[in-house]
Amino acid sequence: MANSYRRRGLGIQLMDHILSYAKEHFALIVLHTDTEQADCFYRAYGFKKTCLFPGSTHVLFIK
């Protein structure tokens, strides 16, 4: 997210919507990030650091 839009709660709103949808349709979410800020954000949502999937840095098992 662009710096000018950070700290406004937009990431939280977006992640809440993504997780709500994902719980209905997916068993896991895999992502890649390269910033410490994003790492902290995703870990706060329960994502775990991983290298299980090529190119990924985090995974969240939903089901």
Secondary structure, DSSP 4 states (H G I P E B T S, - for coil): --GGGTTSSHHHHHHHHHHHHHHHH-SEEEE----HHHHHHHHHTT-EE--SSTT-SEEEE--
